[in-house]
Amino acid sequence: MRALTLVVAFLAACGVPQAGFAAAEDVTCTPSAPTINFGPYDVLSGSVLDAAGSFTVTCTHNKSTTITATYTAKLAIAPARQMAPPAGADRVSYNLYVDAARTQPWGDGTAATFTIGGTVTMNGAVSVTDAPKNFYGRISPGGQDVSAASPGPAPTTYSQSLTITVSCTPTPPC
């Protein structure tokens, strides 16, 4: 049995305004940088391995008015979702989803992918963190590119970093 420890780390991208955003309102929304840890996985077992994670989005407003920001959290659909060891060519493929049933792939909203959204109301010049948003991961058997001589002594940690990009739109328009 070859045990692999599988971890996906996320980087946070600064808030990006969408169309209709007025810079005078100075609203930014930034995601936390979560990790999803699949734990040990035996590539020869032929079984599915599921994991779950969550992240939060913090929106900041620097005016004394009350404003609601609606945000969308996206993941790029490229590169392929493949975790790699610290060295070597082995790869473990996986996917991330916005639903617990793992039927809606998390992406940028194109090519049959879905995004995660939320709304934050800020009363005055404050920072507000929205409730945690869940996401789900799955490693499916078959097609995994892991050799019997995978690098390093077991368990080997495979990882990939992904960037969550958040865009926001204040309402009412400023």
C-alpha positions in Angstrom: 0.0 0.0 0.0 1.3 3.4 -1.0 0.0 6.1 1.4 0.1 9.7 0.1 -0.8 12.8 2.1 -2.7 15.2 -0.1 -3.1 18.9 0.6 -4.4 21.8 -1.5 -3.5 25.3 -0.3 -5.2 28.4 -1.5 -3.8 31.9 -2.0 -6.1 34.9 -1.7 -6.4 37.5 -4.4 -7.4 41.0 -3.4 -10.9 42.2 -4.1 -11.5 43.0 -7.7 -14.4 45.4 -8.5 -17.0 44.3 -11.0 -18.8 46.5 -13.5 -20.9 49.2 -11.8 -18.5 49.5 -8.9 -17.7 53.1 -7.9 -14.2 53.6 -6.6 -15.4 56.4 -4.4 -17.0 53.8 -2.1 -13.7 52.1 -1.5 -15.1 48.6 -0.8 -12.7 45.7 -1.0 -13.4 42.0 -0.4 -10.7 39.6 0.3 -10.9 35.8 0.9 -9.1 33.9 3.6 -6.4 31.4 2.4 -7.8 28.0 3.4 -6.3 24.5 3.0 -8.2 21.3 2.1 -6.4 18.2 3.4 -7.4 14.9 1.8 -5.2 13.0 4.3 -3.7 9.6 3.4 -4.7 8.0 0.1 -3.8 4.6 -1.3 -3.8 5.0 -5.1 -4.2 1.3 -5.6 -7.3 1.0 -3.5 -9.7 1.9 -6.3 -11.8 4.0 -3.9 -13.0 7.6 -3.9 -11.5 10.0 -1.3 -13.6 13.0 -0.3 -12.7 16.0 1.8 -14.2 19.4 2.6 -12.9 22.9 3.4 -14.2 26.4 4.0 -13.1 29.9 3.6 -14.4 33.3 4.6 -14.6 36.7 2.8 -13.9 39.9 4.6 -15.2 43.1 3.1 -13.9 46.6 4.1 -15.7 49.9 3.6 -14.1 53.2 4.5 -17.0 55.5 4.4 -19.6 56.4 7.1 -22.5 55.2 4.9 -24.2 51.7 5.0 -23.5 49.6 2.0 -24.1 46.0 0.9 -21.4 44.3 -1.1 -22.2 41.2 -3.1 -19.2 39.0 -3.9 -18.3 36.1 -6.1 -15.4 33.7 -5.3 -13.9 32.0 -8.4 -11.1 29.6 -9.1 -9.3 29.5 -12.5 -10.2 26.4 -14.5 -6.5 26.1 -15.6 -4.1 24.6 -14.7 -5.5 21.1 -14.2 -6.2 20.2 -10.6 -3.3 17.9 -9.9 -1.3 17.7 -6.7 2.4 17.0 -7.0 5.1 15.8 -4.6 8.0 18.1 -3.6 10.1 16.5 -6.5 9.3 14.2 -9.3 6.8 13.8 -12.1 4.0 12.0 -10.1 0.6 13.6 -10.1 -2.7 13.0 -8.2 -5.8 14.4 -10.0 -8.7 15.8 -8.0 -11.5 18.3 -8.3 -13.2 20.8 -6.1 -17.0 21.4 -6.0 -19.4 24.0 -4.6 -21.9 21.4 -3.4 -21.7 18.5 -1.0 -23.0 16.0 -3.6 -19.9 17.0 -5.7 -21.9 17.6 -8.9 -21.1 21.3 -9.5 -17.3 21.9 -10.1 -15.9 25.1 -8.6 -14.4 27.3 -11.3 -14.8 30.7 -12.8 -18.5 30.3 -13.9 -17.6 29.3 -17.5 -17.2 25.9 -19.2 -19.9 24.3 -16.9 -18.3 25.4 -13.7 -19.8 27.2 -10.7 -18.8 30.0 -8.4 -19.5 30.7 -4.7 -21.2 33.9 -3.7 -22.3 35.9 -0.7 -23.4 39.2 0.6 -22.0 41.4 3.3 -23.6 44.6 4.7 -21.3 47.2 6.3 -22.7 49.9 8.5 -20.1 52.7 8.4 -16.4 52.4 8.0 -15.8 48.8 9.1 -14.6 45.4 8.1 -17.1 42.6 8.1 -16.4 38.9 7.7 -19.1 36.8 6.1 -20.1 33.3 7.4 -17.7 30.5 6.3 -18.4 29.2 2.8 -17.9 25.5 2.3 -16.4 23.7 -0.7 -15.8 20.0 -1.3 -13.0 18.0 -2.9 -12.9 14.5 -4.4 -10.1 12.2 -5.7 -11.5 9.6 -8.0 -9.7 6.3 -8.6 -8.2 5.5 -12.0 -6.0 7.7 -14.1 -3.7 8.7 -11.3 -0.1 9.2 -12.3 1.8 7.8 -9.3 4.7 5.4 -9.7 5.5 2.6 -7.2 8.8 4.5 -6.6 7.0 7.7 -5.7 9.6 10.2 -4.3 10.6 10.0 -0.6 9.6 7.7 2.1 6.0 7.1 2.8 3.9 9.1 3.4 4.8 11.6 0.7 2.9 14.9 0.8 1.4 16.0 -2.5 0.1 19.5 -2.8 -1.1 22.2 -5.1 -1.7 25.9 -4.5 -4.8 27.6 -6.1 -5.9 31.2 -6.0 -9.4 32.3 -5.0 -10.3 35.5 -6.8 -13.1 37.6 -5.2 -15.0 40.3 -7.1 -17.6 42.5 -5.5 -20.3 44.9 -6.4 -21.7 47.4 -3.8 -25.4 48.0 -3.9 -27.0 50.4 -4.1 -24.7 51.8 -6.8 -22.5 54.5 -5.5 
